Amino acid sequence: MVRSGARDQAKARFKVFVGRITGSERLEAEGRTDEVKATIRQKVTIIRHRALGMKDSLKHSFKRGRS
């Protein structure tokens, strides 16, 4: 399942909001935990994409160097 960090973060913020309105500390805490998870997921995805880009650019530079 592909997840969108932005979508997860919006859902988490909504949980925090609902938790505050209803007075549910558990729901608010769960939302905050989900926010942290979503932020970490976004950062890991960015790092992964950058690493793949570097890998591809190195492949292309080595191919050009051998020719």
Backbone torsions as a table, in degrees:
resi	resn	phi	psi	omega
1	MET	NA	125.1	177.7
2	VAL	-86.7	130.6	-178.8
3	ARG	-115.9	145.1	175.7
4	SER	-98.8	122.7	179.5
5	GLY	-60.7	-36.7	179.6
6	ALA	-66.9	-39.7	179.4
7	ARG	-66.3	-43.9	178.3
8	ASP	-62.2	-39.0	-179.8
9	GLN	-67.3	-39.4	178.0
10	ALA	-64.8	-41.7	177.6
11	LYS	-62.6	-39.5	-179.8
12	ALA	-65.6	-43.3	178.6
13	ARG	-63.4	-35.8	178.0
14	PHE	-65.1	-40.3	177.5
15	LYS	-61.4	-42.4	178.4
16	VAL	-61.6	-45.6	-179.4
17	PHE	-60.3	-49.1	180.0
18	VAL	-64.5	-38.7	178.3
19	GLY	-61.4	-40.5	177.9
20	ARG	-66.2	-44.5	-177.4
21	ILE	-64.9	-43.7	-176.9
22	THR	-84.0	-11.7	-178.5
23	GLY	79.7	16.5	-179.7
24	SER	-88.3	102.0	179.4
25	GLU	-64.9	-34.0	-179.8
26	ARG	-63.1	-46.2	-179.2
27	LEU	-66.5	-39.1	178.6
28	GLU	-64.3	-43.9	179.1
29	ALA	-65.5	-39.1	178.0
30	GLU	-62.8	-41.0	177.7
31	GLY	-63.1	-41.3	178.6
32	ARG	-65.0	-40.1	177.3
33	THR	-63.1	-43.4	178.7
34	ASP	-63.8	-34.5	177.9
35	GLU	-62.8	-44.1	179.8
36	VAL	-64.1	-43.3	178.5
37	LYS	-60.2	-42.7	-179.0
38	ALA	-65.9	-40.3	178.8
39	THR	-64.0	-43.9	178.3
40	ILE	-63.2	-42.4	179.4
41	ARG	-60.4	-42.0	179.4
42	GLN	-63.2	-44.6	-178.3
43	LYS	-66.1	-40.5	178.1
44	VAL	-63.5	-40.9	178.6
45	THR	-62.8	-42.5	178.5
46	ILE	-61.9	-45.5	180.0
47	ILE	-63.1	-41.9	179.8
48	ARG	-62.0	-43.8	-179.7
49	HIS	-65.3	-39.5	178.5
50	ARG	-65.2	-41.2	179.4
51	ALA	-63.7	-42.0	178.1
52	LEU	-64.4	-38.4	177.5
53	GLY	-64.1	-41.5	178.1
54	MET	-65.0	-41.7	179.5
55	LYS	-60.3	-46.2	179.7
56	ASP	-64.4	-41.3	-179.1
57	SER	-67.2	-35.1	176.8
58	LEU	-67.6	-39.2	177.0
59	LYS	-58.8	-46.6	-177.5
60	HIS	-66.9	-37.3	-179.3
61	SER	-70.6	-36.0	177.4
62	PHE	-69.6	-36.6	178.4
63	LYS	-65.2	-39.8	180.0
64	ARG	-69.2	-34.6	-178.6
65	GLY	-70.1	-28.7	-177.7
66	ARG	-80.6	-25.6	-174.5
67	SER	-68.0	NA	NA
